[in-house]
């Protein structure tokens, strides 16, 4: 059972990092194509990056043993 929990924690961290990369790429490409700071791509990209960062932060929090 410990293997499954460890795999879940690692996959959570991996998907969090991927969401940060995806959000950053969305924001950068939206600005590169002429979008303003409140354009759809920039706002959505920042939200994706923030969600990924929150996911990484919560995954790194110390766990209490049960």
C-alpha positions as CSV (number, residue, x, y, z in Angstrom):
1,X,0.0,0.0,0.0
2,X,2.9,2.4,0.7
3,X,4.0,2.0,-3.0
4,X,0.6,3.3,-4.2
5,X,0.7,6.3,-1.9
6,X,4.2,7.1,-2.9
7,X,3.2,6.9,-6.6
8,X,0.2,9.1,-6.0
9,X,2.3,11.7,-4.3
10,X,4.9,11.7,-7.1
11,X,2.2,11.9,-9.8
12,X,0.6,14.8,-8.0
13,X,3.9,16.7,-8.0
14,X,4.5,15.8,-11.6
15,X,1.1,17.1,-12.8
16,X,1.5,20.2,-10.6
17,X,4.8,21.0,-12.4
18,X,3.3,20.3,-15.8
19,X,0.4,22.6,-15.0
20,X,2.8,25.4,-14.1
21,X,4.7,24.8,-17.4
22,X,1.4,24.7,-19.4
23,X,0.1,27.9,-17.8
24,X,3.4,29.8,-18.4
25,X,3.4,28.7,-22.0
26,X,-0.2,29.8,-22.5
27,X,0.5,33.2,-21.0
28,X,3.7,33.7,-23.0
29,X,2.2,32.7,-26.3
30,X,-0.9,34.9,-25.7
31,X,1.4,38.0,-25.0
32,X,3.6,37.1,-28.0
33,X,0.6,37.0,-30.3
34,X,-0.5,40.5,-29.2
35,X,-2.8,39.8,-26.3
36,X,-3.1,42.3,-23.5
37,X,-2.7,41.6,-19.7
38,X,-6.4,40.8,-19.4
39,X,-6.7,38.7,-22.5
40,X,-8.2,35.2,-22.3
41,X,-5.0,33.4,-22.8
42,X,-3.0,35.4,-20.3
43,X,-5.7,35.1,-17.6
44,X,-6.2,31.4,-18.2
45,X,-2.4,30.8,-18.2
46,X,-1.9,32.6,-14.9
47,X,-4.8,30.6,-13.4
48,X,-3.3,27.3,-14.6
49,X,0.1,28.3,-13.2
50,X,-1.4,29.3,-9.9
51,X,-3.3,26.0,-9.7
52,X,-0.2,24.0,-10.4
53,X,1.8,26.0,-7.8
54,X,-0.9,25.4,-5.2
55,X,-1.0,21.7,-6.0
56,X,2.8,21.5,-5.5
57,X,2.6,23.5,-2.3
58,X,-0.1,21.2,-0.9
59,X,1.8,18.1,-2.0
60,X,4.9,19.2,-0.2
61,X,3.2,19.8,3.1
62,X,4.3,17.5,5.8
63,X,1.9,14.6,6.5
64,X,1.0,13.2,9.8
65,X,1.3,9.4,10.2
66,X,-1.9,7.6,10.8
